[in-house]
Amino acid sequence: MNDILKWEMLKGSHILAGDRMIRNAVRSVTVLDAPDAMNWVKPQEFVVTTTFPLQSDPTALVALLEGLSQRSAAGLGVKLTRYLRDIPSEVLRRADDLGLPIISLPGSLAWSDLIHAIFSRLRDSAEDAELGVLYRTFSQYRSLPVSFEAISHLLGDFLRAPFLLLAETESGTRVTDRGLSYQQLSEWRALLTTSEHMPSDGPDAGPKSLRPDGLPLISVREKLSSGAMALVAIESPDSPAAGRTDLECLRLVRPLLQELLRNEADQSKLQNSRLNPFERAFAEVADPSVSLPLREELARSVNTSESRWRFIEARLFLHDRQKEPILDFRLQQYIRRHELCFWSNHAQDGHYRFALCARQELQVDEAILRGLTDLFTRHCSGAEAPQFALGVSRPGAFRDALSLMHEAETALALGSRLSGPNRMTNYRDVLLADVLSDPAVKTALHQAFHAELSPLEGAAELRETLRVWLDEGESLSRTAARLGLHVNSVRHRLDRTRRLLGFADFSTADKVRLFLALHLRP
């Protein structure tokens, strides 16, 4: 043990306990990352661990030390950087009593490097011994709850080549890597998730060699029928020995990727099952024939009688069916993350409906709604024609869902007509326009308000500038952005408009009359 601690790769290690037995002979090394792996420990074996199986019960270290002592282990090496940050004092005292060294190892140390170094000094060919440790360690993980983080750490400990780990599931996309620059990470990710570079649409039976754009990669991929995918990719290793170890890592990690995706799918099904009562209730309450008492009963059945709800209507004007699965996938991720109830999509082609349980903090709801708008914006980026519009109702009781849905639909229709597409409109912002759109109101008031705008006949750009300025809360900067003008140009147009109308200034009464006149105009 004393000689091992002098190696360059173990620089920064220090003895935590059992220093009087630091000269114990080392005949082997093994990784212990599962509680039941004690049975595999051999005499004079240096046992190393990330403390992954002990993170929920640090006192279990005492039982581990006693078991290692009974099997005459050479010592215990621990990484105190991931799961446990320190060793309890009673554990250190017990190690001193047993005469078992505990060594704090550098967090950056790769198990593969340590294993190779130890076995290389013990025999001429260490490859079989290294692979034996690899098999035992991966077998331990088969009996543990698999997570993305656990797989990432395991690969980091054994793979020598730079690698990329990626998982795309309903809960989101997660990526981690080692040894890749930002540019390489972007290139690998783009290449490995592009179908033309993948060997097949299904899971890989084993590691596959890829050479997209001349880049030598080896990858293994697991995929579910739902479209969820996880993969690991490495650069083709230089040395044959390292190559075999890394290839075995890829082969052994495939069942772990499969288990990861199944766990994620189970979590998604659990979340969906929780939403099913809402979805059923929403479908029923949307029926106009349902009476108010029944709606109140439906609200009580899903514990929403005291909640305030906002409904969101979304529409894609140019519906691209090829991109539909991508949008659905992104929406599912966003909905799970922000607890929106995604209760109806494709009621008509390109239509989506959402319900959001209003929070106490208004800014939280507004941030979620802005994020939803950004999601549609990114999905439609690059299109020349208008692509989407969203409308949001005011907060209301669940039993009033039918009228709230109508508000969301009205906000979408009026917002896209008055303010243009590719944005979200709140119903409260078009409430007055909704009232004025009534045919009877238009007929009664049209002549009176038409006279207000008569000085601007033939000046369409001035009318449009005035309308946008009023819609944007009299903000010069937002008006300029919407019209694609400089702020000074907007200011100049408004001054011309004011002079043509004969106003010394825009009073509140003037602005109200002009707003009504502009929205009553055909």
N, C-alpha and C positions, 0 to 999 in steps of 0.2 A: 504494500500500500504506500509506503513511504516513497518508493521510486516513482510510482504513478503520479503522485502529486507534484513531482518536479517537471512533468511534461509541459510544454508550451501551451497546449490546448487547455490545460487545467489552471492556467495562470488566473489568479483571483480566487481560487478555491481556498477554503479554510476549514480547520477541524473544529466541529462544534462540541464533540464529546468523544470519550473513549480513546484519547490520544496515547495512553500507555500501551495500546495494542496496535499502534499504527504500523508496526512492522509485520503484521499478519501477511502470510503468503497469499497470492492471488493466482488461481488456476483457471478462472473462467469469469465471465461477466454475463449478466442477464438484466432485462428490463422488467420491472414489476409495476403494472398499472391496473391490476385488478385484485381485489381482496383474496380471491381463492387461488392466486398464482403462487402462493407459498409452497405448494406441493412440488413445484418444479425447481426449487432452489437446491443447489448441490453444495457439498462442502468446499470451502475456500473459494466461494464465488462472490464476486463484488456485485452487489445488488444496487441498481440505480432506479430512481423513480421521479416522476413529476409531482408526486403526492396527489394525483388525480383521484384515486379511490378513497383518499383519506380526508378530502376537503370538507365533507359534511360532519366528520367526527375526528378531530385532531388527536383525541385521546386514544384512538385505535392504533396510534403509532407504538404505544407500549406493547400491545399484543403482537404487533409486527416485529418489534425488536426481540421479544422473547422467542418468537418462532424462528427468526434468523439465527439467534444464538443456539437454539437447540439443533439447528442444521449446520452449525459451524461455519456460517457465512463469514467472509473476510471483512465485510464492512457494508455500510449503507451510504449511498450517495444521493443527495436530494437537491432538486431545483426549487428554490423558494421565490420564484418569480411569477408563477401562474396561478396556483391554487392556494397553497399555504404560504404565508409571508414570514412566519417564524415558527420555531419549534418550542412547545411549552417546556417550562423548566423541569417539571416532573419527568418528562420524557428524556431530557438530557441526563438527569440524575440516574435514571434507570439504565441508560446506555453505559454510563460510567461503571455502574454496579456489575453489568454483564460483561464489560470489557469489549464492547462492540463499537468500533469507530463510526461516527456519523460525520460525513463530509458535505459541506455546502458547495455545490457545483455551479459554475457559471451558467446563467440562463441561456446564453448563446451556444452552448455546447451541443453538438449534434450527437445523438446516441450512435449513429453509424460510424462517426469518426473515432469515438472512444472504443467501440467494439472492435473495429478494424485494428486500431493501435495495440490493444491488449492481445488479441489473438495472433497478430503478426509477430509478437515477441514470444509467443508460447509455442508456435509450430511453424513449419515451412509454408504450409498452405492453410490460410485462415478462412477461406471462402465458405466452406461447408459449415463451420462453426458460426460465422456471422449470419448465414441464412437460418440456422437453427434458432438463434436469438430472435431474428426477424419474425419467423413463423410463430414462436411462442408469444411474442408481444402482440401481434395482430390477433391471435386467437383470444387473448385476454379481452381485447376490445369488442369481440363478437358477443361477449356476455354482459356488456355494459350498455346503458342508454347512450346512443350515438348522437352527437351534436356536430354542427359545422365546426365549432371551435376545437372540439376534441380531435376531429380528423385533421384539421389544419396543424395542430401541435404534433400529432403523430407523424405526419409527413415531414414536417420540419426537422424532426429528430432523426429520421432515417434516410430521406432522399439526399443524395449528394448533388444532383443536377438542379439547376434553377427550375422552379415549378410554379404552376398556376392551379388553384382550386377554385371552382366556380359552381354555384348552385342557383338555379332559377326555379322558384316555387311560388305558390300563391301568396306566401307571406313576404315575398320580395326577392331581390337578387343580391347575393353576397359573393364577394370576390376577395381572395387573399393570395399572396404570392411570396416568393423568396428569390432574391437574386435577379430580379427584373427591374429595368429602368421604367419610368413612366411611359415612354414611347413603346417599349417592348410589351408592357402590360396591355396597352391599348391595342397593339397589333395582334397579339395572341388572342385577346378576347374577341376581337372582330372576326378573326379567321376561324376560331373554334366554334363560334356560334352561328356561322354562315353555313347553311345547309349544303351548298355546293362543295365545301371542303370536307364534309363529314362522310365517313364510309357508308352510312346508312341512316335511315330515319329512326331505327330502333336502337336498343342498347348494344354496346359492344360486347362480344363474347370474351374479349381479352384486349391487351394493349394493341393499339393500331399505330403503324408508322404513317405519318402524314408529311407531305412536303408542299404545303400551300405557299405559293410565291417563292419557292426555293428555300423556305425555312424548314430545317429538319426538326420535326416534333414527333413525340410519341404520346398518345393520349389513351385514356380509358373513360368511357362514358356510360352512365346509367340513365334510363329514361322511363317515365311512366306514361300510360295512355292519355292522361290528362294534359300532357305536354311538359310537366315538370322535368327538369333535367339537372344532373350533377356530373361534373367531369374533372379529371386531373390530367394535366399535360406537363411534359418535361422536355427539355432539349435532349437530343440524342447524346448519351454519355460518351466520353472519349475512351476511357479504359475498359477492357472487357470485364474486369472484376466489378468495377463500379456499375457497369452496364447491367450485369446480371442481378445485382442487389436492387438497383432502381427498378428494373423490369418486374422483379418479384413484388416490390412495393406496390406497383401499379396493379398487378394481378390480385394481390391480397386486399387492396383497398376497395375493389369493386363491390363486394358484399356490404361493406360499410356505407358506400354511397347509396346502395339499394335500401339499406335500413334507414338512412337519413331521409330519403325521399318518402318512404312509407310513414315515418314518424311525422313528417311535415304534412302529408296528406291526411293522416289521422287527426292532427290538430285542426286542419282546415275543415274536415267533416264535422268535428265537434263544434266549431264556430258556426258552421252552416246550420247544424241542427238547432242551435240556440236561436238562429234567425228565422227558422221555419214558422213558428207561431206568428211572428210579425208579418211575414210574407203572406200567410193565409189570411190574417186579419185585414191587411191592407187590401188584398184582392176583394174581400167581401165588402169592406166599407166603401170601396170605390164604386160599388153598384148603386145607381141612383134610386133603385127601388127599396133599398134597405132603410128601415124607419130609424128615427133618432133614438128611441129606447134600445133598439138592437145595436146601434153604433156605440152607445154608451156601455152596453154589455160587452161588446168586442174590446173596447178600450180597457175595461176592467180585467178581461181574460188575459191580456198581455201586460198588465201592470203599467198602463200608460195613462190612466185617467187623470193624473196630476201633472203629466209632462207636457211640455210645449214642443211642437213639431214644426219644421220648415220643410216644404216640399220643393224639389228641384226638377225641372223639366229640361232635358238636353236634346238637341236635334242636330244631326249631321245632314247638311244640305246635299252634299255630294258623297253618297255612301259607297265606299270601296269595300266590297266583301272580302277581298284578299287581305286587307289590313284589319278586318273585324276581329279575328282571334287575338291579335296583338293588343288592340284597344280593350277588349274584354279582360285580358290578363292584367293589364295595367290598372284597370278600374277595380278589379278584385283585390289587388294589392293595396290600393289606396283606401278602399272601403274598410278592409280589415284593420288597417293601421289607424284609421281615424273614426272607427265605429259608426260609419254611415250605414243605414239599412238599405241595401241595394235590392229593392223589392220587385222591380219590373224593368226588363229591357226588351227591346224589339217588339213592344206592343204594336208598333208600326215600324216599317223599315227605317232604320236610322234614328229611332227614338229611344231615349233612355229616361228612366225615372228613378229618383232617389228620395229618401226621407232622412232628415237629420234631426236628432233629438237635441233641442236647443239647450245650451249651457247657461250657467249663471253669468259667465264672462262673455259679453258680446264679441270681444275681439278674438276669442278662440274660434267661434263660429265663422267669423269673417275670414280668418286665416285659412280655415278648412275649405271654405268656398273659393277663395282665391287659388288655393292649391288645385282644386278640381278644375277651375278654368285654365290654369297653367298646363294641366295634364292634357286637356283637349287641344290647347294651343300647340303643344309639342307634337301631338299626334298629327295635326293638320299642317305642320310647318312645311314650307316649300310649295304649297299650293297657291296658284294664282287667283282662283275664283273663291268667293266666300264659302267657308267650310262648315261653320257651326254657330250655334247660339244657345245660351242657357238662360232660364228664367227661374227666379226664386220667390216663393210665397213669403208672406209675413208669418211670424210665429203664431201658432194656434193649437187648439185642443185636437186630440186624435179623432174625436167624434166628428169634427168639422173637416175631415180629410178631403171630402169631395170638393168643398169650396176652396180649400187650400190648393188642391191640384189645379183647379180652374185659374186661381191667381197665378200659379207658376206658368201655366200655358199662356195666359194673357201677357205676362211679363216677357216671355220669350218672343211672342208675336209682335207686340208693340215695340219692345226694345230693339229687335233686329230691323224693324221698319223705320223707327225714329232715329236710332243711334248707330245703325249699321251692324253687321255680323261680327263674329269672332270675339264676343264679349259676353259677360254675365250681366243680367238686368234684374234688379230687385223690384218687386211689385209696387212697393211704396213709392218708388221713383217714377212710376208711370200711372199711378192711381188717378191723377187728374186727367191724363190723356185717355184713360179707360172710360171715364165719365163722359168726356167730350166726344168720344167716338160713337156714342149712341146716336142713331140716325135722327131721332126727334130733337135732340139737343143741337145737332149740326144744322138742321133746317131752321130752328128758331133763332140761332145766334149768328148764322153765317154772314148775313148781310151787314150786321152791325160791326162785327169784328173784321170783315173784309175791308171796310173803310179805313181801319187802323193802318193797314199795310199798303194802301193805295199809293203813297209817295215812293214806295220801293218797287213798283211795277217795272219790269224790265231790268231790275238789278238783282238777278238770282243769286249772285255770289254774296251780295250783302245780306240778303235774307238768310242764306245758309249759314253765314258766319254768325249772325245774330242768334239763330236757333241753336247752334252748337254751343255758343258762349253761355246761353241761358241753361242749356242741358247740363253743361259742365260746371254749374255753380259759379258762373262768372269768372272762371279761372282762365287767364290769358294763356298760360303755358299749356294747359290741357287742351284748350281750343286749338292752339297752334299745332300741337302734336296730332290731333285728329284730322286737321285739314291739310297737314303737310306744309305749314307756313312758318315764317319767322314771327316771333311775338310782336315785333314792331309792325308787321303787316296786318296782324289781327287788330292791333290798337288803331291803326290808320283806318281800316275798314269800319270799325265801330264808330269812330269819329265822323266819318262820312255818313254813316247810317243815322246817327243822332242829328246831324245838321239837316239831312233830307226830311226827317220826321218833324223837325222844328222844335226839338227839345234842347233846353240849356244843359240838362243832365238827365240820366236815366233814374227816375224816382222809382220807389217800390211799386207804386200804382201803375206807372208806365210799363215796368217789366212784366207785371202780371197780365196786363192787357195784351202786350206783345206776345207773351208766351201762349196765351189762349188763342190769339189770332193765328199764330204760326202753326199750332197743332190742329186748328179747325180748317186750315187751308187744305184743299184736296191734294 
